[in-house]
Amino acid sequence: MTSRFTELTVDCHDPERLAAFWCAVLDFEVIDRGEDKVEIGSWVPTVEAVRARQMPPTLVFIRVPEGKTAKNRLHLDVSPIDRGTDEEVERLLALGATTVDVGQGPGRSWVVMADPEGNEFDVLRTLAAPE
């Protein structure tokens, strides 16, 4: 048997704030809380469900004392499903994201953004049904 991708962990200063941001971005819910950590997901994993099939990973936000010092080597990509990319970028800006330049250059089909703690992510093409 192989392994399953079950969680992606993000180091941060404020797990509650970052979890709230990503819940709003992804329409996830908090599924677990502990001292200095918050886990969010689109489903509540069980051992049986994880063994049975590949499911979307959860996001776990862990409090750490150090700050972010360089460009992420791993980042999330998101695709809007019910609006255009530009409208999604505006929504994410209102939630506390910022646009960032990581050397991507002009004319790209995606937008590089950062969450409230500076972790980069990309907003890709829309998956909304054509009007």
Protein Blocks (a to p, Z undefined) as FASTA:
>chain_A
ZZddfbdcdddfblmlmmmmmmmmnopacfbdcehiacddfbdcdfklmmmpccdddddd
dddfbdcfbdcfbdcddddfkbcfklmmmmmmmnopacddehnoghiabdcdddfkopac
dddddfbdcZZ
